[in-house]
Amino acid sequence: MASQDSVSRSEAPNGDVALTKVALVTGITGQDGSYLTEFLLQKGYEVHGLIRRSSNYNTQRINHIYVDPHNANKARMKLHYADLSDASSLRRWLDVIKPDEVYNLAAQSHVAVSFEIPDYTADVVATGALRLLEAVRSHMADNGRNIKYYQAGSSEMFGSTPPPQSETTPFHPRSPYAASKVAAHWYTVNYREAYNLYACNGILFNHESPRRGENFVTRKITRALGRIKVGLQTKLFLGNIQASRDWGFAGDYVEAMWLMLQQEKPDDYVVATEESHTVEEFLEVSFGYLGLNWKDHVEIDKRYFRPTEVDNLKGDASKAKELLKWKPKVGFEQLVKMMVDEDLEMAKREKVLVDAGYIDAQQQP
């Protein structure tokens, strides 16, 4: 699916190169990458995504907007093989694509998993961001071009610092993932100050959607709920359900990313709903929506507790509201119900296949 090294700009009817903005997105196959790509395409951008080589395609989130690159007039999204652990590939694609904007969304983004693979997490999340920043800096210096850079931060960087958390709140990371994001944040600030690079940090609080990975707690809940409702599963095992998070809709948050790069000067912004809800509240709303009692199905398993917990994250997004004119459109209950609806439909399709004998139900308790 990834394209070859040649990259062509669209041409205007008179033969001149069209003034189409070009964006380079790392992590394009993820939840945020897919929503951002849809948003940029609607804005008229040409979007290039960097993907890692794998024996299995991981492009399901963007398959609906993929057009074969041989269809040159319609293929405004193109994919290229690269990796944040490979500096040479980053610089090469910058030279070939010549983007106007770079969005660094790629990461090993699972907090609990970062305790199990801390070296890899730091290499991709922290040093990977540094490699990309340096590739952008050197490309600009060698080619006399200007590039705007967006770094995806995380509310996990605040860790144990009490809420509400804003751009001036001290960081106190509580996981290898969070510590790596803090490093990436300060690398971005340093390149902005040292090289006058237009570089922004978006400190995004938890943002969910039906495209969220199934091993993240919100999607784990709604995916299991759908299967429980149709009889494919009876139990759901979770960790700390008293943890409180500021949950928003990922589709809303990608607009804030773009807005950061449209300002006169680069800066850092917290993006959040300014509401906080516990995992238990998420269970109450989601199970209640389908007429079920979560207490009949949920069991606490200590293996899902983190070595160091983050109790409460709640953002103060007043700066983004004032300067970017951004505010979330989807509320908490609407988000939960959106995810439940999608996963219930998925469970119904799975049930048809199970009942017809085409697949075996997964070994869920």
N, C-alpha and C positions, 0 to 999 in steps of 0.2 A: 504493500500500500504506500510505503514511503517513496518519494520521488527521487530522481537522480539529481546530480549536482547542478544542472542548468536551471536557472530561475529567470523567467521572463516577466517584464512589467507589462501591464495592459497599455494598449495604444489608443489614442484618441482618433476620431475619424480622419483628421488631417495628417495622421502619421506621427504626430508628436507623442512623446511619452506622457500619458495621462497623470494628472496630479493626484493619484490615489495614495493614501497613506498605507504604509506597510508595517505590520506588527509581527514581532517574533514572540511566540509564547512557549515557555517551557512548562511541562506538566499539562499539555493540551488535552490529554486523554482523561484527566481527572475531572471531578465534579466542577470545580471552579473554572478549569480550562475550557470545558465544553460550554458552560454558560457565557464565559467571556468571549469565546469565538463566535457564538451566535450573535452576541451584542455587537461585536466589531464588524461582522459581516453586514448586519443591518445598518451600520454607520457607513458602509461603503468601503471598508478596509480590504486589503489583501492580507490574509493571515497565513503565517508559516508556523508550524508547530514542530518542536523537537520531541522525538519519541525514542525510547530505548528499544534495542533489538530484543525480541523474545521469541521463543518457539511457538507461542500462542499470541494471536492478536489481542490487544487490550484496547480496542477502539470503539467498543459498543456505545460509549456515550456520545461519540461524534459521527457514527455511521450515517445518521439521518441527514447530515450536512456535507458528507464527503462526496466529491465528484472526481472521477478519474482524471488525472492531470493531462491525459491526451485530449480531453475535451477542454481545450485551452480557454475558450470564451466563457465557460461557466465555472471552471475550477478556480475559485478565489481562496480556497484553503488548501495548502500543500503541506505535506508531512516529510520530515527528514530525520534520518538516524543520527543521534548524538547522545551525549550523556554528560551530566554535570561533573562526573569524575574524570572526564576527558577534555582537558583544556584545549587541545588542538582542534577538536571537532567544534567547539564553541566558537573559536576564532574563525575557523574556515567558513562556517555558515553565516556568521556576521558579514564577512567579506563578500560572500556570494549573494545573500539576500538584501543587504544594505537596508535594514529596517529603520523606520522613524521612531518606533517605540518598542521596548523590550519589557515583557512581563515575566518575571521569574516566579512561577507558581510551583515548580517541581520540588518535591521533597519526599523523604520517608516521613510521612505525616502522622503516623499512629503513635500516640504518647506511650501507651503501655509497651508496645513493641520496641520502642527506643531503649527501654531498660534491658532488653534482650540482645539488641544489636547496636550498642552505643557507638562503636567505632564507625560503622557504616553510616549511621545517622549523622554523626558529626561531619563525616567526609562529604556527604551529599548536601546536607542542609546548611552547614556553616561554610566549609571550605569550597563547596560547590558554588555558593553565592559569590565568594571571593574570586573564584576562577572566572565566573561570568562577568563580574564587574571589571576585572582586569582586561578581559577580552574586549569589552565595550570601550574601555579607556584607550587601549592600544589601537583598536580599529579607528576610533575617532581621531587619534593623533596622527595616524598614518594616512588617513583618507580625507582629513579636513571636513568631516561630517559631524552633525549633531544628532545625538540619540537621547531619548528620554527613557529612563529606567524605573521600573516598578519592582519593589521587593515585597513579597508576601510575608508579613509578620504574623504574629499570633498572640491572642490574649493569654496563652499559656506562659508567656514571658513574664507576666506579672506574678504568677505563682501564688505565694502566700501573702502578698501585699493586700491589705484589706480593700474592699470596694468602697465607692466607685473608682474605677481606674481610667485615667486619662493619659494624654501624651506626656505629662510631666510626672506621672506616678513612677516611683522607682521599680525596677525589675527585681524579682526574686524567683528565678526559675526553679522548678521542682522536678525536672526530668531531663535526661540527655537531649530530648527533642527541644524542650523549651530553652535550655542553655545554648543549643546550637542556633536557634532562632535569634537569641539575644546577640550572639556573635555576628550573625548575618545582618542584623539591624545596625550594629555599630560599624561594620565594614561599609555599609551603604552610606551612613552618615559621614564616615571618614573620606570616602571617595567624592562625596558631594563637596566637602570642605577643602580637601587637598587638591582636587582636579577641576573644581567648578562643574562637576557633572550634574545634570538635571536628574536627580535620583530621589525617589520618594519611598518611604516605608508606610505600608498600609497595615495598621495593627488591627486586624479583623478578629472580632469575637466570634464565637461558634456560629457557623452558618451551615444549614442543613438543606436537604431537598430529597426528592425521590431518587436522585442520582448519587446520593451519599453511599460510600462503601459499606458493605453489610457487616463489617466488624467494628463499626463505630456505633456507640450505644443507642443513638436515636433510631438509626436504620435497623440495628439488631432487634430493637423492640418492635418496630412496625412490620418488619419482615416476619418475625415470629408470630406476631398477632394475626396476620393474615392467614398463616398456616394453622394456627390454633382455631380460628373461626371456621375453617373448612374441614377441620378434622385430621390434618396431617401432622399435628404436633400438639402436645399437652402442656409442656413445661418450658419456661424461659429462665435461664440462669444469669444473674447479674451480680455486680459488685456493690460499690458504694452508691446507694440510691438517694442519699442525702446530699450528694454533691450538687451544687447550684451553678447554673450556667446561663449566660445571656445568648439565647438562641434566635437567630434570624434566618431569612431565606437567602440561599446562595445567589439566586438570580437577581436579587436586589443589590447584593454586595459588589458584584462585578461592575456595576455602573459607577460605584464609588472609586474603584481602581482606575477606571478610565478618566473620571473627573480629576483625579490627582495629577494626571499628566497633561491636563488641559489648562492648568493655572499658569500665571505669569512666572511664579517662582516655585521651586520644589520645596516640599515640606513633608512632615510626617503627620498622619491622621489616624485616630481611633475610629473604627466603624462598628457600630453596635446598635441594638434596639433600646438600650437603657432599661431593660426589664430582665429580671433574673428568675429562673424557675428551677426547681430541683428535678432530679431524675424521677422521683416519686410522682411529682406533678405531671410529668410527661406520661407516665404510666396511667395515671388517673384519667387524663384527657383522652388518650389513645384507646385504652380498653373500654372506657365509658362510651366512646363514640360508637363502638360496635356492640354495646349492651352487655359487656363482660366485666367481671370484677378481677382486676389484676392480681389480687391477693390469692385467688384460686389457682394461679398459674406460675407466679414468679417465686423463685427460690434464690436466696443469697448464697453465693459461692465465694469464699475468701480468696480463691486463686485469682479473681478479677480485681482485687484491691491493688493499688499501686504501692510501691515501697514508700513513696512520699506523695501524699494526697494534696490536691488543690481543692479547697472547700468551696470558695465562692468567687465567681467572676461576673462582674457587672460593669459595663462600659459607660463612660461619659463621652458621648459623641457630639458634644456641643460645638466643637471646632469644625467638624465636618458639616454639620448642619448650617453653620454660619458662613463658612468660606466656600464650601463646595455646593451649598444649597441642596444637600442630599438628605433624604430621610427614608427609612424603610417603609415599604408598602404592605408587606405581608406580616400579620400579627402572629403571635404564638399559637393560638388555637387553630387558626387557618393553616399554618404550616404543618401542625401535627395531623390535621385531617387530610391535607393534601398527600402527605406521605402514607397515611393509612389507606386511603383510596387506591393509590397506585399499587401498594403491596398486597392489598386484598385481591385486586384483579390478577396480579401475578400468581397468587396462591390458587385462585380459581383455575387458571390455565394449567398450573402444575397438577392440580387435582384431576383434571380431565385426562391428562397423560398417565397419571398413576392408575386411575380406574380402568383405563383401556389397556393397561399392562405394558405400556411403552417404556416407562421408567419405574424404578423402585423408589418408594419414599425414602428420603434420607433417614439414617438411624438417629432420629430425634426422640428423646423420652416423652 
